Amino acid sequence: MRHVSRAKDKENAASRFGKPRRMGEAYSSDQAYSQPKEIVVFGVEPVRELVAAAPSEIVDLYVRNGLETRFGKLVEAVRACGGKVHVADENTLNRLSGAEARHQGLVAICRAFNYITLDELVESKFDPVLVIEEITDPRNLGAIMRSAEGAGVSAIALARDRTVEVTPVAIKASAGAWAHLKIAPVGNLVRTLEKLKEAGYWIVGLAPEGSCTIYEIDVNRRLAVVVGGEQKGLRPIVERACDYLAAVPMYGKIASLNVAVATGIALYEFARRRAIRPTPSQGERP
């Protein structure tokens, strides 16, 4: 293992990563959708999931002084795939992960997230597909990714406009789910939904004021489930592009749920009904 001095590490990082980008920032329509060349993953479970799913994607693994033995298996796996392992002090780990992050003694630098195109998503016929727009909190995005992957979703169409990217904060919140998902950044969301319709998908928008509930959706159809922003939900133009607007029924005093919670409930309900009544998909739209 290489021991990294604070001064030397700071010098290397400055030349390697450049000026740090503000994480959790949503991109507006006139901004380029760009990922850094490398992504920072921190925390025991996120790093462990990353090593289990894609150890070859790790370029550098930083381990806090004194924890080399505890994380020995992770160290061996990263080295076996050609990654470099460094023993670092607390300040170095804090700088790499962010001052307020809980890195738990582990920080991994991995290659940038490997996005797919919308065409690739459509051609692969993933079912269901999750479509996300105007989610600005990276923790919500991570929580949605975690619930989606757990419910059997393999692919996400992620709007470019006013939507957060897959940042280190989102990655940590996803608890490793991000490594198992195919994500396609998309531009005009209405056109994206039209393209999914042409490919045989039925579009279900989640909305508290929906005309039906999630329990009434025909889950034997190929589904694309659309979720909107934390405050306002789906935009009216997106709602009009949906085949159905479905609500998660509320039985208490509050009017709605957090978007990540509502998304998880809906996706698990669709997965549950598909599991107990497995019926072949009805295929293409008429």
Number of C-alpha atoms within 10 A of each C-alpha: 13 10 15 15 13 15 10 10 15 15 11 11 16 12 9 11 13 10 9 10 10 8 15 19 15 20 19 14 14 9 11 10 17 9 15 14 11 17 21 23 27 29 18 18 16 25 26 19 17 25 22 15 15 14 21 18 22 26 19 19 24 26 29 21 13 12 13 18 10 10 16 12 13 21 21 12 15 24 19 12 15 14 20 18 22 18 21 24 18 15 12 21 25 18 15 22 22 16 11 8 16 15 24 16 22 24 26 31 21 21 16 15 18 11 13 15 14 20 11 12 19 19 10 10 15 19 18 24 26 25 25 23 24 24 26 20 18 25 21 22 26 25 22 26 32 25 22 28 21 15 19 16 22 21 26 27 26 24 24 26 22 18 24 26 25 23 23 22 23 26 27 27 21 26 21 25 24 25 21 17 19 20 23 22 18 20 16 11 20 15 13 17 22 16 15 22 20 14 16 20 26 24 25 24 26 27 25 19 14 17 10 17 18 23 15 9 16 14 22 16 20 24 23 26 26 25 25 23 19 17 11 10 19 21 13 9 10 17 21 13 19 21 15 21 24 23 22 20 17 11 7 7 6 7 10 16 14 11 22 21 14 20 24 19 17 22 21 17 17 20 18 14 15 15 10 8 10 12 12 9 12 13 12 13 12 6
